[in-house]
Structure formats: C-alpha cells, structure tokens
C-alpha cells in the first residue's frame, strides 16, 4: 500500500510541476468534448501522457483509466484512475484552483464495486499535496487532516459543482438555490477533486455534485473518507453519478435536505 501511495504522490507531483510550468506559457483550447464549454487543452493531454508513461514504467501490469486517453486493461487487478487537470476551465483562465488527481483502485473501473487503495490530489497553484492510503488516514503536505464537526446544517458551509449541459446546470442551480437558505453559505471551486479535499481538510462541511466522472473523484473521495467524511456514490438521474461527502455530524440532515431539494426541482 505504501509503495502505491508513494507512486501516486510522485507521479501526481511530477504532473503538477509540468502543469504549473505550462501555465506560465500561453494556454489555448485544443478541443471540446460534451459541449462548447467543456474544453481540453494541450496541457491536459501532455500531463496525462507523462503520468501514464511513469506508471507504465513502474507497474507495467496495471490497468489505466484517464480522462484524455484510451483506457487499458491490466493483469494485476489494479487500475490507475487519472485526471491530469481537474478544473481545466480554471486552468485556461488562470484561476488558481486546478488539480492533478491520481488514484489506484482494485476490482475494475466501476466505483460501485472497486476498492480504492491509494490516491493523491495536488492543488497545483497552492502547492498543496493531499494524499491517502486505505486504512492509513489522510494527509496534507504530510500532516494528518480530518473533517469538520458542524452542529447542524444551518452552521455548515456547502460546496458543489455544475455540469456543462445547460439544462442539467439549470437543475443543479435550482437544487443549490433550495439548499442555500438552509446553510451558512455555499462555495464553488470548479474542481471536484479540490472540493473533496476541502471536505477532508475541514474547509467545507458538505459536498455534492451530479454528473461527475470517476477520474474526477477517485482520489479525492478516498482522501475525504480517510479523513473521516461520510461518502457516497449513487445514481444522480439519467445514468449520471451523484457524489456526496459530508461531515458525519450532518450526514442524515444533509441527505434529507438534498433529497427534498432534488424532489422539488424534478
């Protein structure tokens, strides 16, 4: 486990250094995916290629699942799940909230059945390295971190994200609008991986997002769970995933509030 975590931290940190270096140069859109606002830069592809090469050299029998390149199976039963730049729009605009996310899981590529073993999220602009190994706790720059313990939803800081499809985004905004009056306040960073690490570090109390992909949350969700968060990956409607991570003290209250807000918006 320690060897897997060490490799995750090493390759994520190397990818982060490359992303930071490239951000000092002009950054342009290389392609779009699900919509005109769902962008990919050449740096996304370059960082993923670097990480993929490093992992293949160290562990040639493992599988690989990344956002920007074709998946590959392996014979070891382990798969590396990689988002080379989570928060690409932030990266494009120079907003200092984007991350390199690297996780290794056992049991395939379905989060309903896999077991996360180790993960690292590097908040590139902040120079923060979040990491966790299963059963070993979570750290920020090598120091242990843990989730918050708010008394109730009313004194909790929420954090969420929105998708690229305009209709889905409108529904997500409506849900957020229903939850906001019940909480202390709400934040949006533009990076699922950073959001989950902020839950882990107690910088926010409850996170939810519909429509995320496995590479967005594979590392961050493990880090949040190892920091003591209550985490869940469920069905968000229309085949999309819904990811939730909360401080345990408000798990039931937030789940009920989210269910009411979602039902009222449907």
C-alpha positions in Angstrom: 0.0 0.0 0.0 2.8 2.4 0.9 4.5 1.7 -2.4 1.3 2.5 -4.3 0.8 5.7 -2.4 4.4 6.8 -2.9 4.0 6.2 -6.7 0.7 8.2 -6.7 2.3 11.1 -4.9 5.4 11.0 -7.1 3.6 11.0 -10.5 0.9 13.5 -9.4 3.6 15.9 -8.2 5.5 15.5 -11.4 2.4 16.2 -13.4 1.6 19.2 -11.3 5.1 20.6 -11.9 4.6 20.2 -15.6 1.1 21.9 -15.5 2.5 24.8 -13.4 5.3 25.3 -15.9 3.0 25.2 -18.9 0.7 27.7 -17.2 3.4 30.3 -17.5 3.1 30.0 -21.3 0.0 30.8 -23.5 -2.8 28.3 -22.9 -5.3 27.6 -25.6 -8.2 25.3 -26.2 -7.2 22.2 -28.1 -10.7 20.6 -28.4 -14.1 20.5 -26.8 -16.0 17.4 -25.6 -19.6 17.2 -24.3 -20.3 20.9 -25.2 -18.6 24.0 -26.4 -17.7 25.0 -22.8 -16.3 21.5 -21.9 -12.8 22.2 -23.0 -9.5 20.3 -23.3 -6.1 22.0 -23.5 -2.9 20.5 -24.9 -1.6 20.6 -21.4 -4.3 18.2 -20.2 -3.1 15.7 -22.8 0.6 16.3 -22.1 0.3 15.9 -18.3 -1.8 12.6 -18.7 0.8 11.2 -21.1 3.6 11.9 -18.7 1.7 10.3 -15.8 0.7 7.3 -17.9 4.3 6.7 -19.0 5.7 6.9 -15.5 3.1 4.5 -14.2 3.6 2.1 -17.1 7.4 2.1 -16.4 6.9 1.4 -12.7 4.0 -1.0 -12.9 3.6 -2.4 -16.4 0.9 -5.0 -15.4 -1.6 -2.4 -14.0 -4.5 -1.0 -16.0 -5.1 2.6 -16.7 -8.2 4.9 -17.0 -7.6 8.5 -17.7 -9.8 11.4 -18.9 -7.8 12.2 -22.0 -6.6 8.9 -23.5 -7.8 5.4 -24.2 -8.3 3.0 -21.3 -6.1 0.0 -21.0 -6.6 -3.2 -19.0 -4.0 -5.0 -17.0 -3.3 -8.4 -15.4 -2.6 -7.3 -11.8 -6.2 -6.4 -10.9 -5.2 -2.8 -10.2 -6.2 0.2 -12.3 -4.8 3.8 -12.1 -7.5 6.4 -12.5 -6.2 9.8 -13.5 -7.5 13.3 -14.1 -4.5 15.2 -15.5 -6.1 18.6 -14.8 -9.3 18.7 -12.8 -10.6 22.2 -13.2 -9.5 22.8 -16.8 -11.6 25.9 -17.3 -9.9 27.4 -14.2 -6.6 26.4 -15.7 -7.5 28.0 -19.0 -8.5 31.3 -17.4 -5.6 31.4 -14.9 -7.9 30.8 -11.9 -5.6 29.2 -9.2 -7.9 26.3 -8.5 -7.0 23.3 -10.5 -5.6 19.9 -9.6 -3.8 16.8 -10.7 -5.6 13.7 -9.4 -4.1 10.2 -9.3 -5.7 7.1 -7.7 -5.2 3.4 -7.8 -8.1 1.0 -7.3 -8.7 -2.7 -7.1 -11.6 -4.5 -8.8 -12.2 -2.8 -12.1 -13.4 0.7 -13.1 -16.9 0.7 -11.6 -17.0 2.8 -8.3 -19.9 0.6 -7.1 -17.5 -2.4 -7.0 -14.0 -1.1 -6.9 -11.8 -0.7 -3.7 -9.7 2.5 -3.7 -6.2 1.7 -2.4 -4.3 5.0 -2.6 -4.7 8.4 -4.0 -3.1 11.9 -4.4 -4.6 15.2 -5.4 -2.2 18.1 -5.9 -3.7 21.6 -5.7 -1.2 22.9 -8.2 -1.3 26.7 -7.7 -1.4 26.4 -3.9 1.4 23.8 -3.7 -0.8 21.5 -1.6 -0.4 17.7 -1.8 -3.4 15.8 -0.4 -2.8 12.0 -0.1 -4.3 8.9 1.5 -3.9 5.2 1.6 -6.8 2.9 2.5 -6.9 2.4 6.3 -4.0 4.8 6.8 -5.7 8.2 7.2 -5.3 11.3 5.0 -2.6 14.0 4.9 -2.0 17.5 3.6 1.7 18.1 2.8 2.5 15.1 5.0 0.5 16.3 8.0 -2.7 14.4 9.2 -6.1 16.1 8.4 -9.6 15.4 9.5 -13.1 16.6 8.6 -15.1 19.2 10.5 -17.9 18.6 13.0 -20.6 21.2 12.5 -23.6 21.1 14.9 -26.2 21.3 12.2 -26.8 22.2 8.5 -27.6 25.8 9.4 -24.0 26.3 10.5 -22.4 24.3 7.7 -20.5 25.5 4.6 -21.6 23.7 1.5 -19.6 23.2 -1.7 -20.8 21.9 -5.1 -20.2 22.0 -8.8 -22.2 22.3 -12.0 -22.1 20.4 -15.3 -21.6 21.6 -18.8 -25.1 20.8 -20.3 -27.3 23.9 -19.9 -30.4 22.0 -18.9 -28.6 20.0 -16.3 -26.8 23.1 -15.0 -30.2 24.8 -14.6 -31.5 21.9 -12.5 -28.3 21.9 -10.4 -28.6 25.6 -9.8 -32.2 25.2 -8.7 -31.2 22.5 -6.2 -28.4 24.7 -4.9 -30.8 27.6 -4.5 -33.1 25.5 -2.3 -30.2 24.3 -0.1 -28.5 27.7 0.3 -31.0 29.3 2.7 -30.7 26.3 5.0 -26.9 26.6 5.3 -24.2 29.0 6.4 -23.1 29.6 2.8 -22.1 27.9 -0.4 -18.9 27.7 -2.4 -17.9 26.5 -5.9 -14.3 26.0 -6.8 -14.7 24.4 -10.3 -12.7 21.2 -9.3 -14.4 18.1 -7.9 -11.0 16.9 -6.6 -10.3 20.1 -4.7 -13.8 20.1 -3.3 -13.4 16.7 -1.8 -10.0 17.6 -0.4 -11.5 20.7 1.2 -14.1 18.4 2.9 -11.2 16.3 4.1 -9.4 19.3 5.5 -12.5 20.8 7.2 -12.6 23.7 4.8 -16.2 22.9 3.9 -18.8 20.7 5.6 -20.8 19.1 2.8 -20.2 18.5 -0.9 -22.5 17.1 -3.5 -22.3 17.1 -7.3 -24.2 15.3 -10.0 -22.6 14.3 -13.3 -19.0 13.8 -12.3 -16.8 11.2 -13.8 -14.7 8.5 -12.0 -11.4 10.3 -12.7 -12.8 13.5 -11.1 -13.4 11.8 -7.7 -11.4 8.6 -7.4 -8.5 10.1 -5.4 -10.5 12.9 -3.7 -13.2 10.6 -2.4 -10.7 8.3 -0.8 -8.9 11.2 0.8 -12.2 12.5 2.2 -13.2 9.1 3.5 -9.8 8.6 5.2 -10.1 12.0 6.8 -13.4 10.8 8.4 -16.0 12.0 5.9 -19.2 10.2 5.2 -19.0 9.5 1.4 -21.4 8.0 -1.1 -21.5 7.5 -4.9 -25.0 7.0 -6.1 -27.4 7.4 -9.1 -27.9 11.0 -10.0 -30.5 10.6 -12.7 -30.2 9.9 -16.4 -27.4 7.5 -15.8 -25.2 10.1 -14.2 -23.3 9.7 -10.9 -24.0 11.7 -7.8 -21.1 12.1 -5.3 -21.7 13.2 -1.8 -19.2 13.8 1.0 -20.1 15.3 4.4 -19.0 15.7 7.9 -20.6 12.8 9.8 -22.4 15.1 12.2 -24.7 16.4 9.5 -24.8 13.3 7.2 -28.5 12.5 7.9 -29.7 16.1 7.9 -27.9 17.0 4.7 -29.1 13.8 2.9 -32.7 14.7 3.8 -32.3 18.3 2.7 -30.7 17.3 -0.6 -33.5 14.8 -1.2 -36.2 17.4 -0.6 -34.4 20.0 -2.8 -33.9 17.5 -5.6 -37.5 16.3 -5.5 -38.9 19.8 -5.5 -36.7 20.6 -8.6 -37.6 17.5 -10.6 
